[in-house]
Amino acid sequence: MDTISRNTKPDLSSVRTRLEKREELLSPFASRSEDAVREIAEEPSETRTEFQRDRDRVVHTNSFRRLKHKSQVFVAPQGDHFTTRLTHVIEVSQVGRSIARGLNLNEDLVEAIGLGHDLGHTPFGHIGESVLNQVLSDGFHHSRHSVRLITQLEKDGTGLNLTEHVIDGIRNHSKPEGKFLNRASVANLSLEAQIVRISDALAYLAHDIQDALRSDYIQLEDLPSDAIDALGIRHSQRIDAVVRDVVESSWDCTGEIEVETTDEEGGDRPWIRMSPELGKIVTDLRVFMFENFYHPISASVEGRKAAAIVGVLFEHFNRRPELIPAWLREFSGSTERAAADFVCGMTDNYALMMAEQVKPGLSDGVFQGRI
């Protein structure tokens, strides 16, 4: 056997080569990092695939760090165990990787999209998003702002230069209320992007139910009975049930069986889905949560105050743009966009502190979470 001298410097690029060769064993429908494209070409990493590199870039952003103090549902929750936007994206990544692993798809791509999909959320979650959507002339949506962050705003206006695979998955992760499980809505998405799209809904349903029960906002018996029967009463049971169902229902994505075309849209390419039975139960449960948890929280006293804070801060910085960092003013192109970019980047806590300076007393009584 040939031996290598201890003084011989190893070829680290062999690490990436080995990782890329492992991807050759993935499903024929999987995305592969060797096909990844960046807007600005770069020398490949010696020790990481392109999608692993994207994941690392997302994790080391300021936007990712700020997610730890951005609301999921409850406004500025005080209990240590309530879901924040950071724990949400971690759970989406975990659910997504479990599904990708089961279907022999690209876990690294799923992880990069999952960790980056909510970077563009405002303080106070969808409450703040709704306010900015109303006040901006061209509207606001967190998925579009997530793309704006990773392509333009991060690194003081240079962006992260992520691969098109990851950007596309982040751009298209959002879903409408009501029915969202259909082939047409994901026709142009990679299977990995489809996994994040469905994992986002599955993760937030599971942990938001847990938060609602923990806070006594709803009781277990309030949930639809068929959801309790199908998904169980514990958080772990809910996650396990939906992951197993998605993997089983999407088995043709592995390439081990012929592609099924039994759904109403037909098609010759596999897609990520649930069984019709559990899909209906999950859709109905999601509608229940919107009607009995998400919308009531937004309409609560705390929710209205949180909305008022975002509105006041936007108007304040729109009138006083000199208070916005100079690089952001110059880059954003307009005063209102700079004000929105600045406010959107705030955590719940920072927004509350700024609101007290701008309009003392406005943030009184905002905290919703229970210990």
N, C-alpha and C positions, 0 to 999 in steps of 0.2 A: 504494500500500500504506500502510495506517495505521501510524504509528510510535508507540511508547510512550516517554514521557519517562524519562530515567534516574532522575528523582526520584520516579517513580510506584512505589508499593509493590506488589509482585506479590501476587496472591491465592493463597496457598500451598495452600488447600483444593483448588485445581484439580489439584494433584499426586495427591491421593487419588482424585479424580473420574476422572482419566486412568487410574489403576491399576485402578479398579473397572470401567471400560469395557473394559479389556483382558480382564477375567474373562468378559465377555459372549461372547468368542470361544472359551471353553473348551467342552469336551464338555457336552452337555445333562445328563449325569449327574454333572457336577462340583459340588462345594460352592462357594458364592460368599460372599464376605465380607459382602456387603450383607445376607445372611440370618443373620449371626452374632448370637447373643444372649448377654449377660452377666447374671449374677445381679443385679449393681448397674449400672444404666444409666449410661453415661458419654458425654461429648461425643466425637465422633469425632476421630481424629487428622487433622491437616491434610495430612500427608505420607506416611501409611502406611494400608494396609488393616487391617481388624481382625485378620486372621491374622498379618500382619507385626508388628503391635503385640504379639501374644501371643508370637511368637518372640523378640522383643527382651526382653520381660519374663522369659522363661525364661533367656535367656543371661546376664542381669545378676543372677541370684539367687546367694545364697551356696551353695545346694545344688548348682547347676551347677558352680561353681568347685571344690567339694570332690570332684567326680567325677574330677579329675585324679590324686587319690591314693586311689582306691578300686579294689579288685581287679576284674578281669574273670574270669579263671580261676585263674592262679597267685597264690598268697598273697604280698602285698607284694613284687611282682617288682622285682628290682634292675637288670635290663637295660633300657637306654634304649628298646629297640624293641619291648618287649612291650606288648600291648594293655592299656589301662586302661579303666575305665568311661567316661571322657571321650572317648577316641579311638573307643570303640565307638559312642557315640551320634552322633558326627560321621559315622562311616561309615554308620550306619543312615540318617541324614539324606541322605547323598550317594546311596546306593543308592535310597532312596525317591524322591528328586527325579528321578533318572534315569528311573525307572519312570513317575512322574507326568508328566514331560515327554513321554515317548514316547506316553502315552495321552491327552494333552491334558487332564489333570486339574489340580487346584490345588496347585502346588508349595509355595506359602507355608504352606498348612495342613499338608502332609506334613512340612515342615521343622519347624514348631512342635511337632507331636506327636513327631517323631523325636528332637528335642533334649531334650524334656521327659520322655520315657517312662520313664527309669531314675533320676529324681531321688531316688526313695525307697529306693534300695539301701542296705544296711547296709555297714559295713566288712567286708572279706573276701567280698563278693559273696553268692552263694547259701548259702555256709557260715554266715555271720552271720544271714541271713534264716531259715534252718532253726532256729537256736537260739532266736531271738525267737518264732518260730511255736510252739515247744514250751513256752516259759515264760509266754507271755501267755495269759490266760484266754479271750480272744476271738481268739487266733491273730494271725498277722502275714503279710502278703504285700506285696512291694515295690510292686506296681502300686497297691494300695489306699493304701499310704503315700505314693506319689507324688502321688495325688489329695489326700491329707490335707495334704501340704506346699503344693501350689499353691493350695488353697482355704482353708487355715486357718493353717498355721505360718509360712510365709514372711512377711517384713516384720514380724517380731516379733508374729505372731499376727493379722495382718489379711488375709493371703493376696494372691494376684495378680489376682483377679477376671478370670480367663481366660474365653474363650468356651466355650459348651457343646460345640462341635465338638471343640475341643482336649482338654478334660477327658474327653470320652467316648472319644477315641482313646487317651489315656494309660491310662484305666481298663481298656480291653479289649485291650491289646497282648499280654498273656501267652498262652502256648500250653502244652498238656500234652505230656508225652513221647509218642513214637509218632506216629500219624497226626494231622495238624493241618490239612491242606489239604482243606477241604470247605465247601460253600456254607452248610450249617446253622450252622457256628460263627461266621460273619460276617454272618448274615442281617440284623441290625439296625445294622450299622456303615456309615458313609460309605465310599465307595471310597478316600478318602485315608487313613482309619483302617485299612482293610484293607491298603493298601500298606505302612504302617508295621509292621503285624503280621507280614507275610511278609518285609519287608526286615530286620526284627530277626533272624529266623532265618537268612536268607541271609547277612547281614553277619557274625554271630558264627560261623557255620560256616566261612566263608572265612578270617577272621582268627584263629580259634582253631586251625584246621588249621595255619596259618602259625606260630603260637606253639608248637604241639606239635612241629612239625618242627624249628623253630629250636632248641628246647631238647633235641632228641633224645629226647623223651618217647615219640614214635612215629616210625616210619620211613615214607617214602612208600609203600613196598611193602606196609605194613600196611593201608593204606586199601582199601576195596572196589574191585576192579578196574573195575567198571562206572562208579564215580564218577570214577576217574582218566580213563577213556576219554571220558566225557561232559563233564567239567568241566576237564580239563587238569591240568597239574602246577604251574602258577604261580598266585599269588594273583589277578593281573589276569585270567587266563583264567577262573577260577572266577566272579568277579564278572560278567564280560562274558557268560558263558554263561547264568547264571541271570537276569540282567536282560533279555537278549534273549528268553529263553523266556517270562518273565512278560508282557512287552509283547505278544509275538505271540499268546500264549494268551488274553490278556484284551482283544483288539482291539475287541470289541464295546463296551467301556467308552468308546471314543472317540465313539460315536454314529454312526460312519460305515458300520456294517453292522448287520443285524438282530441282536437279542440271541439268543445261542445258549442252548438249553435241553437240551443233550445229556447233562448230568451227571445222576447218579441222583436229586438232589433237585429237579430242574426249577426252575421259577421264571421270572418275567418281568422280572427286573432283572439287569443284568450284575454280575459279581463278579470280584475279583482272584484269579487262579489260575495254576498252572503246567500244562504239558502232562502227561497221565497218565504218560507214559514218564519224563520228567525229575522229575516229582513223586515217583514211587516211588523213584527213585535218591536224591533229596535226603532223603526220609524215612528210607530205610535208612542213609544216611550219618549223619544226625542221631542215629539209634539207636546206630550204631557209636561216635560221639563220646561219647554219654552213658555207654556201657558201658566204653569204653577210655580215656577222658580225664576227663570231668567227675566221674563218681562216684569213680574212683580218686584224683583230686586231693583230693576231700573226705575220703576215707578215709585219706589219707597222714598221716604224722607231723605235717607242717606244717599240714595241714587240721584235724586233731584239736586241735592247739594253738590254731589260730585260733578254732575253735569254743569252746574252753575260755576264751579271752580274752573273747569276747563274753558268755559266760555269767557269768563272774566280774564283769565290769563292770556288767552288768545287776543282779546281786544286790547289788553294792556300792552303787550309786546308789538301788536300791530300799530299802535299809536306811538310807541317808544322803541323803534327798531334799533336805536343806538345801544340798547341794553342787550341785544342779541350778539353773540360772538361774531367778530368781523368776518371771519372766513365763511361762516354760515350765511350771513347777509349777502356776501359777494357771490357765493355759489348758488343760492336758492333762486336768484333772478327776480324775485318780487318780494315786497314787504310781507304780504299775507302768507306767502309760501314759507318765508323765513320764520315767521311767527309760528306757523303750524309745525314746521320741522323742530323748532326749539321746544315747544310745548309737548309735542309727541315724544320727545326724548326724555321727558321727566318721569321719574318714578312717582308712585302715589305719595310717598313721604315728602319728596321735594316739591311736588305740586301743592301739597297742604301747607308747607312752610312758605312758599312763595305767595300763596293766596292770603296768608295772614299778613304779609308785608304789604300787599296790594290793597286788600280790603279786610281789615281786622274783623274777626268774628264770623267770616263767611264759612270757615271750615268747622265751626263748632258742631259737634254731634255727628260728624261724618262716619266715624268708625262703626262698622256693622258686625264684624266677626265676634264670635263668642269663644271664650277659653274652654 
